[in-house]
Amino acid sequence: MTENVFKLKKTDQKTIEKVILDENIHYMHMIFGKDDSLPTHFTNSNVYMTVLRGTLSIDLNEKGFYDYESGTILKIPVGTKMTVKNNADEVLEITVVKAPAPKN
């Protein structure tokens, strides 16, 4: 078999899974219930975030929260201060790709 196969969890429970962490990219899958969030942090690479379902609430560089619906892809540059949260009632599911892969 030439390819590597990865599967994403199918759940409504809070999930942060590191699907692929290699020298090329970091690919993560996250699921958040209402009011679930990530700690505020600075991006350590370029981040490509896809909203698969629900509504993403995100604050970038302390400019206030903006909401993005499913089907939206965000490109966030390295060094950006970010807070990710689910302020909505429905489950939020996102994928996060860091490219290039962070060195740390």
Secondary structure, DSSP 4 states (H G I P E B T S, - for coil): --S--------SS-EEEEEEESSS-EEEEEEE-TT-BPPPEE-SS-EEEEEEESEEEEEETTS-EEEEETT-EEEE-TT-EEEEE--SSS-EEEEEEESSPP--
